[in-house]
Amino acid sequence: MIRPSEPHTFRARLRFIALKRASRQAGITAQDAREFMMAYCACFLAVSAFIA
């Protein structure tokens, strides 16, 4: 039984497929995603260090 707060597995799979297709059409590569995540984490750590 699925709780209402959890997304349905079929819908989640469709979203993943749609995101994958959109990323291919936009020309986003795994390297682009990796670099974005590294920059995002670096900014998060810098802001966290500044606040602390």
Secondary structure as the mmCIF struct_conf table of DSSP 4:
data_model
#
loop_
_struct_conf.conf_type_id
_struct_conf.id
_struct_conf.beg_label_comp_id
_struct_conf.beg_label_asym_id
_struct_conf.beg_label_seq_id
_struct_conf.end_label_comp_id
_struct_conf.end_label_asym_id
_struct_conf.end_label_seq_id
TURN_TY1_P TURN_TY1_P1 PRO A 4 SER A 5
BEND BEND1 GLU A 6 GLU A 6
HELX_LH_PP_P HELX_LH_PP_P1 PRO A 7 HIS A 8
HELX_RH_AL_P HELX_RH_AL_P1 THR A 9 ALA A 26
TURN_TY1_P TURN_TY1_P2 GLY A 27 GLY A 27
HELX_RH_AL_P HELX_RH_AL_P2 ALA A 30 ILE A 51
#
